[in-house]
Amino acid sequence: MRAILFTLMSVVSAIALSATVYKWVDENGVTHYSDQPHENAEKVQIAQPQTYSAPRPAARSAQAPPAAAANTYSCQVTQPAPDQSFPNATSVTVGAAISPVPQSGDQGFLLLDGARVQNWSGGSVTIDPIERGTHSLQAIVQDSNGKVICQSPTVSFTILQPSVLNPTNPNFHR
C-alpha cells in the first residue's frame, strides 16, 4: 500500500513540477517511477495539466424584481429539531408550519424518508411505530396541478432503540 501511495505521490509531484518521469519494473514485478533515469527505464509522456477559466457572469440589470406570485408559501419543519436523537423511542411526533394556510386546490404534506405521511393537514402528527435508524423529514406544498410550490429544507433525526444484540442492553438477560 505504501508503494502505491508513494508511486502516486511521485507521479503527482512530477506533473506539478513538469519534470521528466521515468518508469521501470524491478525483478519483483514492482513498478517504479522516478525523475532520475534507471536501467531499463522508459520515459513517461505526461500531458500538460488542463485548466479551465470560467466565463465572467453577466452584468445584472437594474430592473425591479418580478412581482411575487399570488400564493407564495413559507415551509418549515418544526419538529423534530435537526439531528435530534430519540433514545428508546417506538414513536415520534413530527410537524411543520406552512404560511399562509394553503389556498383552495393547494395542499401541504410531509415526506418521511421520501414517502408521503398520510392524513396530514398541518400541525403535528405522531408516527407509530417508527423503525430505528436515521430518518429525513420535509414539508411540501403542491398546487392543484401537482407542481411543488414550497419545499422546506430536509431535517434528519435518529431513532435509537435497544437491541438484543447489544451486550449493554439493560433489558437483555442471560
Secondary structure as the mmCIF struct_conf table of DSSP 4:
data_model
#
loop_
_struct_conf.conf_type_id
_struct_conf.id
_struct_conf.beg_label_comp_id
_struct_conf.beg_label_asym_id
_struct_conf.beg_label_seq_id
_struct_conf.end_label_comp_id
_struct_conf.end_label_asym_id
_struct_conf.end_label_seq_id
HELX_RH_AL_P HELX_RH_AL_P1 ARG A 2 LEU A 17
TURN_TY1_P TURN_TY1_P1 SER A 18 SER A 18
STRN STRN1 VAL A 21 VAL A 25
TURN_TY1_P TURN_TY1_P2 GLU A 27 ASN A 28
BEND BEND1 GLY A 29 GLY A 29
STRN STRN2 THR A 31 SER A 34
BEND BEND2 ASP A 35 GLN A 36
TURN_TY1_P TURN_TY1_P3 GLU A 39 ASN A 40
STRN STRN3 GLU A 42 VAL A 44
HELX_LH_PP_P HELX_LH_PP_P1 GLN A 45 GLN A 45
HELX_LH_PP_P HELX_LH_PP_P2 ALA A 47 GLN A 50
HELX_LH_PP_P HELX_LH_PP_P3 ALA A 54 SER A 61
HELX_LH_PP_P HELX_LH_PP_P4 GLN A 63 ALA A 69
BEND BEND3 ALA A 70 ASN A 71
STRN STRN4 SER A 74 GLN A 79
BEND BEND4 PRO A 80 PRO A 80
HELX_LH_PP_P HELX_LH_PP_P5 ALA A 81 ALA A 81
TURN_TY1_P TURN_TY1_P4 PRO A 82 ASP A 83
STRN STRN5 GLN A 84 PRO A 87
TURN_TY1_P TURN_TY1_P5 ASN A 88 ASN A 88
BEND BEND5 THR A 90 THR A 90
STRN STRN6 VAL A 92 SER A 99
BEND BEND6 PRO A 100 PRO A 100
HELX_LH_PP_P HELX_LH_PP_P6 VAL A 101 GLN A 103
TURN_TY1_P TURN_TY1_P6 SER A 104 GLY A 105
STRN STRN7 GLN A 107 LEU A 112
TURN_TY1_P TURN_TY1_P7 ASP A 113 GLY A 114
STRN STRN8 ALA A 115 ARG A 116
HELX_LH_PP_P HELX_LH_PP_P7 VAL A 117 VAL A 117
TURN_TY1_P TURN_TY1_P8 GLN A 118 ASN A 119
BEND BEND7 GLY A 122 GLY A 122
STRN STRN9 GLY A 123 ILE A 127
BEND BEND8 PRO A 129 PRO A 129
BEND BEND9 ARG A 132 ARG A 132
STRN STRN10 GLY A 133 GLN A 142
TURN_TY1_P TURN_TY1_P9 SER A 144 ASN A 145
BEND BEND10 GLY A 146 GLY A 146
STRN STRN11 VAL A 148 GLN A 151
HELX_LH_PP_P HELX_LH_PP_P8 SER A 152 THR A 154
STRN STRN12 VAL A 155 LEU A 160
TURN_TY1_P TURN_TY1_P10 VAL A 164 LEU A 165
TURN_TY1_P TURN_TY1_P11 PRO A 167 THR A 168
TURN_TY1_P TURN_TY1_P12 PRO A 170 ASN A 171
#
